[in-house]
Structures are given as structure tokens and as C-alpha cells.
Amino acid sequence: MKKYFRPPEGTFSKELLDNAGDLGYKTVFWSFAYADWDNNNQKDESWAYDRIMSSLHDGMVILLHPNSVTNAKILEKLITDIRAKGYKFGNLDELYASQYGVETSGYIRDNKEAGKCVALTFDDGPHPEYTPQILDILDEYGVKATFFVVGENAARYPEIVKRIIDSGHEIGNHTWSHKQMNSLSKEQIQKEITKTQAFLKESFNYSPVLFRPPGGGEYTFAKETAESLGCKYVLWAWRTDSKDWACPDAESISQTVLSTVSEGDIVLLHDYVGGKSSTPRAVAQIIPQLLAQGYSLDTVSGLLSRGSTRSNLQGE
């Protein structure tokens, strides 16, 4: 984890920032704050809540003071409602990585040495309707992708898994039942990962070399378990999260990806969602536009094999 420094009240000089840098600290300010620090003059709860919610944006650093009575009253609702809008909370290391492509501790989100190449990834499938549609589009353009399958769904639709493999695409392990890692014991985490790995080997003679936890996140024991099975722990470039799991329209999905993607990114999409998915139609827009911009598309393993990926695989 990096070392961070914030000057009191945001007041700084060049000398102060230089000294912080010399000591190995990265200076962090904020992109949103309100006058919450004086408990003798607290803002109205509704006003504070509306001000924060109306200011939300990707990559936001919110400054809140822990001694604020107002914050204590609205914090739980804020977290719930911000998540409901499709945002994820992360620490500063994760946010820094999403902006600058810097990886920590072997958690892979991109390969900035891959040149003008990206990897499309699809989570949670296979789905009986949407996965075949996506495969048809990939076949049409002659590009390969990576499918992080849920074991239960793979067992339910084995013919689709076979088609993914036979078409030359890559399969990754996305656990057996898509439970969040932070809700499970170590024994349960191990079972979720190893059961899927064993099923794919026994049913298709296929041994995934990639693992992605449901919902993302950096979980040490899950990483250790995956690596013991020969799998790299793969996340995605946070800024390219299409939020297609929330079932927005195809144009919103494609615009999110196309406006944020950069060289070497791993892009997160879903071939299985809880409602009516627009992802296949979005993929039909994304692929030709990326190709027209000079990008090549590859599997995650193909992306990581390009250039010198030592920093990506070892977290240096």
C-alpha cells in the first residue's frame, strides 16, 4: 500500500509537496467537500445528503469529517444509495490504479505494455440467450474474448461452455455460486474456487488459468487459493466498468467503454444479468469502433503475453 499525505485544510506550498514526495508520500486532496467540521454549525441532513448525491462522479474523492453529527446520521443511507447508482467504494490504492494503471500485489487490471490492445471480458454466464448472441458477434468480427463463468451456470448450460471453448475463447473461474468473498469463511472460499476448477476440468478437460472474484475486490486468501490452482487473479480497469449489470441501454454501455478505454485495458462486461440485457447490442457497437480506432482485441491471457508483463504479474 502506498503512503499518502493530506495537508491540513488543503493549504500547501511547493516546498511542502516536494518534502512529502521525498519522504515517499503521495499528496491527496479531494474532489468534494462541504462545511461539516463544526458541530456548532452543522448543515441540515437533507441538504448535506442532496449536495453529496448531486455531486457524484467517477473517481470521486469525498472529504468527510468523522466528528460530524450530520455525517453520522446520513452515512449509512449515502453508502446504500451510492452503491445503488452503480458506484463502487475503494481505497486510495484502488482509485490510483484505476486512474494510472498501477497494480499492487499481483492483482491484475491491465497490461500497459501491450500496445493498442484490449481484452473484453464477460462475467457471470453462461446465459442461454445472451451468451450465444455475444458469441455470434465475436465470430462475426473474428475477435477473441474471455468468459469468467459461474460454475452453477456452466453446469446448467454445458453446450454453451463447449461452444466458448471450441470457438477459441478463454474461460476464467468466477466461483461456483457467485457469492461475495467477504461474506465467506476461508473454507467456503476454497470450495467456491476449487469446485469450479474441478468441474471445468472433469467436464471439458479445460483448466482455467484466470480467476476473478464476484464483485471484484482484493482478497488475500482467495488470491492464494487461486494461485495454488495455477490461476492469476484478474480484476479490470476500474474506469472501464460498463455497469451493464444494472441493465442500462446499449448506448450507455458502449459510451462508457469507448469514452474511457485505453491501451492495455481489461474491460468488464456481463453476459448474465438479472434483467433485460442490452450488452449484446452494446458489444455490436463497441467492437467495430475499437477496431476502427486501431485497437486489436484479445483474451486476457493474450493481452498479458504482449510486451514485458513482469510488472503486471508480480505487482511491481
HELIX and SHEET records of a PDB file:
HELIX    1   1 PRO A    8  GLY A   10  5                                   3    
HELIX    2   2 LYS A   14  ASP A   22  1                                   9    
HELIX    3   3 GLU A   45  SER A   54  1                                  10    
HELIX    4   4 VAL A   69  ALA A   84  1                                  16    
HELIX    5   5 LEU A   92  TYR A  100  1                                   9    
HELIX    6   6 TYR A  130  TYR A  141  1                                  12    
HELIX    7   7 GLY A  151  ARG A  156  1                                   6    
HELIX    8   8 PRO A  158  ASP A  166  1                                   9    
HELIX    9   9 MET A  181  SER A  183  5                                   3    
HELIX   10  10 LYS A  186  PHE A  204  1                                  19    
HELIX   11  11 THR A  220  SER A  228  1                                   9    
HELIX   12  12 TRP A  238  THR A  240  5                                   3    
HELIX   13  13 ASP A  244  ALA A  246  5                                   3    
HELIX   14  14 ALA A  250  THR A  260  1                                  11    
HELIX   15  15 THR A  279  ALA A  292  1                                  14    
HELIX   16  16 VAL A  300  LEU A  304  1                                   5    
HELIX   17  17 ARG A  310  GLN A  314  1                                   5    
SHEET    1   A 2 LYS A   3  PHE A   5  0                                        
SHEET    2   A 2 TYR A  25  THR A  27  1                                        
SHEET    1   B 2 PHE A  32  ALA A  33  0                                        
SHEET    2   B 2 ILE A  62  LEU A  63  1                                        
SHEET    1   C 4 GLU A 170  ASN A 173  0                                        
SHEET    2   C 4 THR A 146  VAL A 149  1                                        
SHEET    3   C 4 CYS A 117  ASP A 123  1                                        
SHEET    4   C 4 ILE A 266  HIS A 270  1                                        
SHEET    1   D 4 GLU A 170  ASN A 173  0                                        
SHEET    2   D 4 THR A 146  VAL A 149  1                                        
SHEET    3   D 4 CYS A 117  ASP A 123  1                                        
SHEET    4   D 4 SER A 296  LEU A 297  1                                        
SHEET    1   E 2 LEU A 210  PHE A 211  0                                        
SHEET    2   E 2 LYS A 232  TYR A 233  1                                        
END                                                                             
